[in-house]
Amino acid sequence: MEFLEGLDPLLKSYWYIAIPVSLFFLLQTIMTFIGLSGGETDIDSDSGDSDLPFEIFTLRNLINFLLGFSWTGISLYDSIENKVVLIFISIVVGIVFIGLFFILIKQILKLGEDNSFKFENTINKTATVYLTIPEAKSGLGKVQISVKGAFHELQAMTEASEKIATGSVVKIKNVENNILIVEKL
């Protein structure tokens, strides 16, 4: 590490942080992708009221902060003369890195949600009639409904004494044999 010998102490500090943190981040990323990061690196807290997977004081967040902090300091060292401003900007970017990590984890967790369609999830929701629904369960019509962000076209019947025309808004009352029982709103 001879290239660090003649550097200003602040720039040298940034490099001493950036090199090991970058190597650790690279190792951590590789371990995550091959499934070896079981979360053992996080610091335990005794506050039992946290339902979120987002903990502020974790090794991963420390690495993210130091990564943003050190590389910002190195990148902007020659551009910003005032070293206090440089340190402040480096701290802000480190905090932004933690925020970006939270957003990334939140999006990844959404991928793990069970978004499989279940007829029970339609009960008490509203739908739009796509094909006219005959009166008194005398035949099938179809409705369009959005469940968990996905549109479905499903068979429907009504117990009402009048048919429900295309374009009408209905409420799902029940499900029988994967057929929605609806009433007009």
Rosetta blueprint (number, residue, H / E / L):
1 M L
2 E H
3 F H
4 L H
5 E L
6 G L
7 L L
8 D L
9 P H
10 L H
11 L H
12 K H
13 S H
14 Y H
15 W H
16 Y H
17 I H
18 A H
19 I H
20 P H
21 V H
22 S H
23 L H
24 F H
25 F H
26 L H
27 L H
28 Q H
29 T H
30 I H
31 M H
32 T H
33 F H
34 I L
35 G L
36 L L
37 S L
38 G L
39 G L
40 E L
41 T L
42 D E
43 I L
44 D L
45 S L
46 D L
47 S L
48 G L
49 D L
50 S L
51 D L
52 L L
53 P L
54 F L
55 E L
56 I L
57 F L
58 T E
59 L H
60 R H
61 N H
62 L H
63 I H
64 N H
65 F H
66 L H
67 L H
68 G H
69 F H
70 S H
71 W H
72 T H
73 G H
74 I H
75 S H
76 L H
77 Y L
78 D L
79 S L
80 I L
81 E L
82 N L
83 K H
84 V H
85 V H
86 L H
87 I H
88 F H
89 I H
90 S H
91 I H
92 V H
93 V H
94 G H
95 I H
96 V H
97 F H
98 I H
99 G H
100 L H
101 F H
102 F H
103 I H
104 L H
105 I H
106 K H
107 Q H
108 I H
109 L H
110 K H
111 L H
112 G L
113 E L
114 D L
115 N L
116 S L
117 F L
118 K L
119 F H
120 E H
121 N H
122 T H
123 I L
124 N L
125 K L
126 T E
127 A E
128 T E
129 V E
130 Y E
131 L E
132 T L
133 I E
134 P L
135 E L
136 A L
137 K L
138 S L
139 G L
140 L L
141 G E
142 K E
143 V E
144 Q E
145 I E
146 S E
147 V E
148 K L
149 G L
150 A E
151 F E
152 H E
153 E E
154 L E
155 Q E
156 A E
157 M E
158 T E
159 E L
160 A L
161 S L
162 E L
163 K L
164 I E
165 A L
166 T L
167 G L
168 S L
169 V E
170 V E
171 K E
172 I E
173 K E
174 N E
175 V E
176 E E
177 N L
178 N L
179 I E
180 L E
181 I E
182 V E
183 E E
184 K E
185 L L
